[in-house]
Amino acid sequence: MGNAITFSLPYPPSANRIWRKFRGRMVRSGEYVEWLQACRMAIPAEAIGRVRGRHSLDIAVDRPDRRARDLDNLCKPTLDAIKDSKFLKGVIRDDSDTQSITIRWRDDAPVKEPRVTVCVFPE
């Protein structure tokens, strides 16, 4: 395994809120597009383009409030934020290269500005 890459992203919108119907087509919601742009600004420049093959992920999530939430709804947007897109390179080439994902709440207490900390382990 290569050296791990760790960085933090803003708390994502739920996977249930990333798509909207517009003129009969499914498109990314405005909230989701804004969040993806904020993530690109949060990823350190030295992490961009670092992982071009198989990797594993460890994701630690801050709680934004005390509501019941599903961790699995946070995986998809987080992986979308760190992979290559049509116009920009990400930290990983594609999420199809992901071999395993560990995701967990960092703590039970909510925090004022919740973050998602991602650790990528190249294989």
VENPE-V172140 format. One record per pair of residues at least 6 apart in sequence whose ideal C-beta (glycine too) atoms are under 8 Angstrom apart, sorted by the first residue. I is the first residue (numbers start at 1). J is the second residue. D is the distance in Angstrom with one decimal. If there is no record, write none. Layout:
BEGIN
i;j;d
I;J;D
I;J;D
END
This chain:
BEGIN
i;j;d
1;121;5.7
1;122;6.4
1;123;5.7
2;121;7.7
2;122;3.8
2;123;7.6
3;122;7.4
4;119;5.4
4;120;6.6
4;121;5.1
4;122;7.9
5;47;5.0
5;50;5.7
5;51;7.0
5;91;6.3
5;119;7.2
5;120;4.5
5;122;7.7
6;117;6.7
6;118;7.0
6;119;4.5
6;120;7.7
7;42;6.9
7;43;5.6
7;44;5.6
7;47;5.8
7;91;7.6
7;117;7.4
7;118;6.0
8;42;6.6
8;115;4.5
8;116;6.7
8;117;4.8
8;118;7.4
9;38;7.9
9;39;4.8
9;42;5.3
9;43;7.4
9;78;6.8
9;81;5.9
9;82;7.8
9;115;6.6
9;116;4.7
9;117;7.9
9;118;6.5
10;35;6.4
10;38;5.1
10;39;6.5
10;42;6.5
10;115;6.7
10;116;7.5
11;61;7.5
11;62;6.7
11;64;5.5
11;114;4.0
11;115;6.4
11;116;6.2
12;35;5.9
12;74;5.7
12;77;3.9
12;78;5.9
12;81;7.1
12;116;6.5
13;29;7.3
13;31;5.2
13;32;5.6
13;35;5.7
13;77;6.4
14;69;7.7
14;70;7.9
14;73;4.6
14;74;7.4
14;77;7.8
15;72;7.8
15;73;4.2
15;74;7.3
15;75;7.5
15;76;4.5
15;77;6.0
16;73;6.1
17;29;6.1
17;31;6.5
17;32;7.0
18;28;6.3
18;29;5.9
18;32;4.2
18;76;7.3
18;77;5.9
18;80;7.9
19;26;5.0
19;27;7.0
19;28;6.6
19;29;6.5
19;32;7.8
20;26;7.3
20;27;6.0
20;28;7.6
20;29;4.6
21;27;7.8
28;36;7.8
32;77;7.0
35;77;7.2
35;81;7.5
36;80;6.9
36;81;5.7
39;81;3.9
39;82;7.5
40;81;7.6
40;88;6.3
43;81;8.0
43;82;7.0
43;90;7.6
43;91;6.2
47;91;4.9
47;120;7.9
48;89;5.3
48;90;6.9
48;91;6.4
49;89;4.6
49;90;7.8
49;91;7.6
50;91;6.0
50;120;7.7
50;122;7.4
51;91;6.0
51;92;4.7
51;93;6.9
51;97;7.6
51;120;5.6
51;122;4.9
52;93;5.0
53;93;7.1
53;97;5.8
53;122;7.1
53;123;7.0
54;97;5.3
54;98;8.0
54;99;5.3
54;122;7.6
54;123;4.3
55;92;6.1
55;97;6.0
55;98;6.2
55;99;6.7
55;120;5.4
55;121;6.0
55;122;5.0
55;123;5.9
56;98;7.1
56;99;5.3
56;100;4.5
56;101;7.3
56;102;7.8
56;120;7.7
56;121;4.5
56;123;6.9
57;79;7.7
57;98;6.0
57;100;7.3
57;101;4.8
57;102;7.1
57;118;6.4
57;119;7.0
57;120;5.9
57;121;7.4
58;102;4.8
58;118;7.6
58;119;4.3
58;121;7.2
59;74;7.5
59;75;7.3
59;78;6.0
59;101;6.7
59;102;6.9
59;103;4.3
59;104;7.4
59;116;6.2
59;117;7.2
59;118;5.5
59;119;7.7
60;103;7.9
60;104;5.9
60;105;7.8
60;106;4.7
60;116;7.4
60;117;4.6
60;119;7.9
61;71;6.8
61;74;5.9
61;103;6.8
61;104;7.1
61;105;5.7
61;106;6.2
61;114;7.3
61;116;5.2
61;117;7.8
62;105;7.9
62;106;5.3
62;107;7.3
62;110;7.6
62;111;4.6
62;114;3.7
62;115;5.3
62;116;7.4
63;69;7.5
63;105;5.9
63;106;7.6
63;107;6.8
63;108;6.9
63;109;6.9
63;110;4.5
63;111;6.8
63;114;6.5
64;110;5.9
64;111;7.5
64;114;4.3
65;110;5.0
66;110;5.9
71;103;5.0
71;104;7.3
71;105;7.0
72;103;7.7
74;103;6.8
74;116;6.9
75;101;6.3
75;103;6.1
78;116;5.7
78;118;6.5
79;92;7.9
79;95;4.2
79;98;6.9
80;95;7.6
81;90;7.6
82;90;5.0
82;91;4.5
82;92;5.6
82;118;6.3
82;120;7.4
83;90;4.5
83;91;7.6
83;92;5.1
83;93;7.0
83;94;5.5
83;95;5.2
84;90;4.7
84;92;7.4
84;93;5.5
84;94;6.5
91;118;7.9
91;120;5.9
92;98;7.3
92;120;6.5
99;123;6.5
106;117;7.5
END
